[in-house]
């Protein structure tokens, strides 16, 4: 066994042991973290403390290639071990993709399907980094999940990721039979940057009158201007940092002026929600995390959609941090949040 593998096993065991302690014990270890009238979940608090003790490097402080490897290593530490009935690697046009088939959606026919885009600030993340949450979403929701890679910055700048996401959606409509998808029960979704891509894809679908049944937006980035109180409150110490956000912006859209950053392909909150477009927009389940720098912009987008007449369900997981979607194995409170998200997905595509 290699040193890196031994380190992974030791860190994973230590993390699960600490966050798996009974709640009454967790509450006695350290002080509660209260900010903006919210209390951080004890198991999340202990996970962050262990990361600091282990001196886990912040990915944004590393060269990009090394940071990508480090992000995947860190997500693997907190990932769950959920199983699905089938999984298939395939190509969605020019893009790598993975299809997850739960027990409830085996066999021929047309099934509900979520087209999923991973987070990572448009710079990091891939099929591997979000393998665990896709498995859990598929199995708990009873829907097929098609996770699609897209081009990353700084090698590929805006609007490359947006264009890839939209191309993947168009491919899905044309090849629904190949992945067993029911075009009347399609969802687009993603977390963080992936939530941004899903929201922009849904806007394009509404503008063109294309079929879409649900938007599943998990702490999405919706406003590239980022002048929010949540960024000031939670931009340090809660996993997603101001430094990461700045690096992502510099990598993906450094060429854009402040006015150009209002482009709805990167800032959906500024989209023109004309009545004809709003009437065709798919219903939205949008969730945020209480201790997330992106919290306020995600909730602002939910309010904007609701004011335009779009069906929106907004859910804030007050005790969670950005990244909880990936923490399905090591943090019980985060896993419970993801299971709730999966149930909302199931209901939205019923």
C-alpha positions as CSV (number, residue, x, y, z in Angstrom):
1,X,0.0,0.0,0.0
2,X,1.4,3.4,-1.0
3,X,2.0,6.2,1.5
4,X,-0.7,8.3,-0.1
5,X,-3.2,5.4,0.2
6,X,-2.2,4.9,3.9
7,X,-2.7,8.6,4.5
8,X,-6.1,8.5,2.8
9,X,-7.3,5.5,4.9
10,X,-6.0,7.1,8.2
11,X,-7.6,10.5,7.5
12,X,-10.9,9.0,6.3
13,X,-11.1,6.8,9.4
14,X,-10.2,9.7,11.8
15,X,-12.8,12.0,10.1
16,X,-15.6,9.4,10.2
17,X,-14.7,8.5,13.8
18,X,-14.9,12.1,14.9
19,X,-18.0,13.1,13.0
20,X,-19.7,9.8,13.9
21,X,-19.6,10.5,17.6
22,X,-22.9,10.8,19.4
23,X,-24.4,14.2,19.1
24,X,-24.2,14.8,22.9
25,X,-20.4,14.1,22.7
26,X,-19.9,16.3,19.7
27,X,-21.6,19.3,21.5
28,X,-19.1,19.0,24.3
29,X,-16.1,19.1,21.9
30,X,-15.3,22.8,21.3
31,X,-17.6,25.7,21.2
32,X,-20.7,26.1,19.0
33,X,-20.2,28.4,16.0
34,X,-23.1,30.9,15.8
35,X,-23.2,33.5,13.1
36,X,-26.1,35.5,11.6
37,X,-28.4,33.9,14.1
38,X,-27.5,30.4,12.7
39,X,-25.6,27.6,14.5
40,X,-23.3,25.4,12.5
41,X,-24.0,21.7,12.7
42,X,-21.6,20.1,15.2
43,X,-20.4,17.4,12.8
44,X,-19.6,20.0,10.2
45,X,-17.8,22.1,12.8
46,X,-15.7,19.1,13.9
47,X,-14.9,18.3,10.3
48,X,-13.6,21.8,9.7
49,X,-11.6,21.7,12.9
50,X,-10.0,18.4,11.8
51,X,-9.1,19.9,8.4
52,X,-7.3,22.7,10.2
53,X,-5.5,20.3,12.5
54,X,-4.4,18.2,9.5
55,X,-3.3,21.4,7.7
56,X,-5.3,20.5,4.6
57,X,-4.1,22.8,1.8
58,X,-6.7,25.2,0.3
59,X,-6.9,24.2,-3.4
60,X,-6.8,27.8,-4.5
61,X,-3.3,28.2,-3.1
62,X,-1.9,25.4,-5.3
63,X,-1.0,25.3,-9.0
64,X,-4.2,24.5,-10.9
65,X,-3.3,20.9,-11.9
66,X,-2.2,20.1,-8.3
67,X,-5.3,21.9,-7.0
68,X,-7.5,19.7,-9.1
69,X,-5.9,16.5,-7.7
70,X,-6.2,17.9,-4.2
71,X,-9.9,18.7,-4.5
72,X,-10.6,15.2,-5.7
73,X,-8.6,13.8,-2.8
74,X,-10.5,15.9,-0.3
75,X,-13.9,15.0,-1.8
76,X,-12.9,11.4,-1.6
77,X,-12.3,11.7,2.2
78,X,-15.9,12.8,2.8
79,X,-17.6,10.8,0.0
80,X,-20.2,8.1,0.7
81,X,-20.2,4.5,-0.6
82,X,-23.7,4.4,-2.0
83,X,-24.4,1.9,-4.8
84,X,-26.6,2.0,-7.9
85,X,-27.8,-0.9,-10.0
86,X,-25.9,0.2,-13.0
87,X,-23.4,2.8,-14.2
88,X,-22.1,3.4,-17.7
89,X,-19.4,5.7,-19.0
90,X,-20.3,7.3,-22.3
91,X,-19.8,10.2,-24.6
92,X,-22.3,13.1,-24.7
93,X,-21.2,14.7,-28.0
94,X,-17.6,15.6,-27.3
95,X,-18.0,15.4,-23.5
96,X,-17.2,12.6,-21.1
97,X,-20.3,11.5,-19.1
98,X,-21.5,8.9,-16.7
99,X,-25.0,7.5,-16.4
100,X,-26.2,6.2,-13.0
101,X,-29.2,3.8,-13.1
102,X,-30.9,3.1,-9.7
103,X,-32.8,-0.1,-9.1
104,X,-36.1,1.8,-9.6
105,X,-35.2,2.8,-13.2
106,X,-33.7,-0.4,-14.6
107,X,-34.9,-2.0,-17.8
108,X,-36.1,-0.6,-21.1
109,X,-38.4,2.3,-21.4
110,X,-38.4,6.0,-20.7
111,X,-37.4,7.0,-17.2
112,X,-37.1,10.3,-15.3
113,X,-33.6,11.7,-15.6
114,X,-31.4,14.4,-14.1
115,X,-28.8,16.0,-16.3
116,X,-26.1,17.0,-13.7
117,X,-23.3,19.5,-13.9
118,X,-20.6,19.4,-11.2
119,X,-19.3,22.3,-9.2
120,X,-15.8,23.5,-8.7
121,X,-15.7,27.2,-9.7
122,X,-15.4,26.3,-13.4
123,X,-11.8,25.4,-12.7
124,X,-12.0,22.2,-10.7
125,X,-14.1,19.1,-10.5
126,X,-15.0,16.2,-12.8
127,X,-17.0,13.0,-12.9
128,X,-14.9,11.5,-10.1
129,X,-15.3,14.5,-7.7
130,X,-19.1,14.2,-7.8
131,X,-19.5,10.5,-8.2
132,X,-20.7,9.9,-4.7
133,X,-23.5,12.6,-4.6
134,X,-24.7,11.4,-8.0
135,X,-25.0,7.9,-6.7
136,X,-27.0,9.0,-3.7
137,X,-29.3,11.3,-5.7
138,X,-30.0,8.5,-8.2
139,X,-30.7,5.9,-5.6
140,X,-32.7,8.0,-3.2
141,X,-34.7,9.9,-5.8
142,X,-35.3,6.8,-8.0
143,X,-34.3,8.7,-11.2
144,X,-31.5,8.2,-13.7
145,X,-28.6,10.7,-13.3
146,X,-26.5,11.7,-16.3
147,X,-23.4,13.5,-15.0
148,X,-21.5,15.4,-17.7
149,X,-18.0,16.9,-17.7
150,X,-17.4,20.2,-19.4
151,X,-14.3,22.2,-20.4
152,X,-12.6,23.9,-17.5
153,X,-10.8,27.3,-17.0
154,X,-8.2,28.7,-17.3
155,X,-7.7,26.5,-20.4
156,X,-11.2,27.3,-21.6
157,X,-12.7,30.6,-20.6
158,X,-16.3,31.9,-20.6
159,X,-18.6,30.9,-22.3
160,X,-17.0,27.5,-22.8
161,X,-18.6,25.8,-19.8
162,X,-22.0,27.3,-20.5
163,X,-21.8,26.3,-24.2
164,X,-20.9,22.7,-23.2
165,X,-23.8,22.5,-20.7
166,X,-26.2,23.7,-23.3
167,X,-24.8,21.3,-25.9
168,X,-25.2,18.4,-23.4
169,X,-28.9,19.3,-22.9
170,X,-29.5,19.5,-26.6
171,X,-27.7,16.1,-27.0
172,X,-30.0,14.6,-24.4
173,X,-33.1,15.7,-26.2
174,X,-31.9,14.2,-29.4
175,X,-30.6,10.9,-27.8
176,X,-33.1,10.4,-25.0
177,X,-33.7,6.8,-26.1
178,X,-30.0,5.9,-25.8
179,X,-30.0,6.8,-22.1
180,X,-33.5,5.7,-21.3
181,X,-34.8,9.2,-20.6
182,X,-38.4,10.4,-20.7
183,X,-38.2,13.9,-22.3
184,X,-41.4,14.8,-20.3
185,X,-39.5,14.1,-17.0
186,X,-36.2,15.8,-17.5
187,X,-34.4,17.9,-14.9
188,X,-31.2,19.9,-15.1
189,X,-29.2,20.4,-11.9
190,X,-25.9,21.0,-10.3
191,X,-24.1,22.5,-7.4
192,X,-22.2,25.8,-7.2
193,X,-20.8,26.5,-10.7
194,X,-22.8,23.5,-11.8
195,X,-25.9,25.1,-10.4
196,X,-25.0,28.2,-12.4
197,X,-24.8,26.1,-15.6
198,X,-28.1,24.4,-14.9
199,X,-29.9,27.7,-14.3
200,X,-28.5,29.2,-17.6
201,X,-29.4,26.0,-19.5
202,X,-33.0,26.2,-18.1
203,X,-33.2,29.8,-19.2
204,X,-32.1,28.9,-22.8
205,X,-34.6,26.0,-22.8
206,X,-37.4,28.4,-21.8
207,X,-36.4,30.9,-24.4
208,X,-36.6,28.2,-27.1
209,X,-39.6,26.4,-25.8
210,X,-37.7,23.1,-25.2
211,X,-39.0,20.5,-22.7
212,X,-37.8,20.7,-19.1
213,X,-39.7,19.6,-15.9
214,X,-37.4,20.8,-13.1
215,X,-34.4,22.8,-12.1
216,X,-32.4,21.4,-9.2
217,X,-30.1,24.2,-8.0
218,X,-27.8,23.5,-5.1
219,X,-26.1,26.6,-3.7
220,X,-25.8,28.0,-7.2
221,X,-23.6,30.9,-8.2
222,X,-26.0,33.4,-9.8
223,X,-24.3,36.8,-9.6
224,X,-20.8,37.4,-10.8
225,X,-20.7,40.9,-9.2
226,X,-20.9,39.2,-5.7
227,X,-21.7,42.2,-3.5
228,X,-23.5,40.3,-0.7
229,X,-23.5,40.2,3.0
230,X,-23.1,36.4,3.0
231,X,-19.8,36.8,1.2
232,X,-18.6,39.2,3.9
233,X,-19.8,37.0,6.7
234,X,-18.6,33.6,5.5
235,X,-15.8,34.3,3.1
236,X,-13.2,32.8,5.4
237,X,-13.2,29.7,7.6
238,X,-16.2,27.8,6.1
239,X,-14.5,25.8,3.3
240,X,-15.4,28.1,0.3
241,X,-13.3,31.2,0.6
242,X,-13.1,34.6,-0.9
243,X,-9.7,33.5,-2.3
244,X,-11.3,30.6,-4.1
245,X,-14.0,32.8,-5.5
246,X,-11.5,35.3,-6.8
247,X,-9.4,32.6,-8.4
248,X,-12.4,31.2,-10.2
249,X,-13.4,34.6,-11.5
250,X,-9.9,35.4,-12.7
251,X,-9.7,32.0,-14.4
252,X,-13.1,31.8,-16.1
253,X,-14.1,35.4,-17.0
254,X,-11.1,37.8,-16.5
255,X,-11.9,39.5,-19.8
256,X,-15.4,40.6,-18.7
257,X,-16.0,44.1,-17.4
258,X,-18.3,44.7,-14.5
259,X,-21.2,45.4,-16.9
260,X,-20.4,42.3,-19.0
261,X,-20.6,40.2,-15.8
262,X,-24.3,40.8,-15.8
263,X,-24.6,38.5,-18.8
264,X,-27.2,36.0,-17.8
265,X,-25.0,33.2,-19.1
266,X,-22.7,33.9,-16.1
267,X,-25.2,35.8,-13.9
268,X,-28.7,34.3,-14.2
269,X,-30.1,36.8,-11.7
270,X,-29.9,39.5,-14.3
271,X,-31.8,37.5,-17.0
272,X,-34.7,39.2,-18.8
273,X,-37.6,37.3,-17.4
274,X,-40.2,38.4,-19.9
275,X,-43.7,36.9,-19.2
276,X,-43.4,34.5,-22.2
277,X,-40.0,33.2,-20.9
278,X,-41.1,33.0,-17.3
279,X,-44.2,31.1,-18.2
280,X,-42.0,28.4,-19.8
281,X,-39.3,28.2,-17.2
282,X,-39.2,24.9,-15.4
283,X,-40.2,24.8,-11.7
284,X,-37.3,25.3,-9.4
285,X,-36.0,23.6,-6.2
286,X,-33.2,25.8,-5.0
287,X,-31.3,25.2,-1.8
288,X,-28.6,27.1,-0.1
289,X,-26.4,26.6,2.9
290,X,-26.5,29.0,5.9
291,X,-22.7,29.3,6.2
292,X,-22.0,29.8,2.5
293,X,-20.6,32.9,0.8
294,X,-23.0,32.2,-2.1
295,X,-26.1,32.0,0.1
296,X,-27.5,35.4,-0.6
297,X,-27.1,35.4,-4.3
298,X,-28.8,32.0,-4.6
299,X,-31.7,33.2,-2.5
300,X,-31.9,36.5,-4.5
301,X,-32.3,34.4,-7.7
302,X,-35.1,32.4,-6.1
303,X,-36.9,35.6,-5.2
304,X,-36.4,37.0,-8.7
305,X,-37.9,33.9,-10.3
306,X,-40.8,33.9,-7.8
307,X,-41.6,37.5,-8.5
308,X,-41.7,36.7,-12.3
309,X,-44.3,34.0,-11.6
310,X,-42.0,30.9,-11.8
311,X,-42.8,28.1,-9.4
312,X,-40.0,28.1,-6.8
313,X,-39.3,26.1,-3.6
314,X,-36.4,27.7,-1.7
315,X,-34.8,25.7,1.1
316,X,-32.0,27.0,3.3
317,X,-30.0,24.4,5.2
318,X,-29.0,26.8,8.0
319,X,-26.5,24.6,9.7
320,X,-24.5,23.6,6.5
321,X,-21.6,24.9,4.5
322,X,-20.8,25.2,0.8
323,X,-19.9,21.7,-0.4
324,X,-22.3,19.7,1.7
325,X,-23.5,17.9,-1.4
326,X,-20.2,16.0,-1.5
327,X,-20.2,15.1,2.2
328,X,-22.4,12.1,2.0
329,X,-20.2,9.7,3.8
330,X,-18.5,11.5,6.7
331,X,-21.0,14.0,7.9
332,X,-24.5,12.8,9.0
333,X,-26.2,16.2,8.9
334,X,-24.9,16.8,5.4
335,X,-26.0,13.4,4.2
336,X,-29.5,14.1,5.6
337,X,-29.6,17.3,3.7
338,X,-28.7,15.6,0.4
339,X,-31.3,12.9,1.0
340,X,-33.9,15.7,1.4
341,X,-32.7,17.2,-1.9
342,X,-33.1,13.8,-3.5
343,X,-36.6,13.5,-2.3
344,X,-37.4,16.9,-3.7
345,X,-36.0,15.7,-7.0
346,X,-38.1,12.6,-6.9
347,X,-41.3,14.7,-6.2
348,X,-40.4,17.1,-9.0
349,X,-40.2,14.4,-11.6
350,X,-43.0,12.2,-10.3
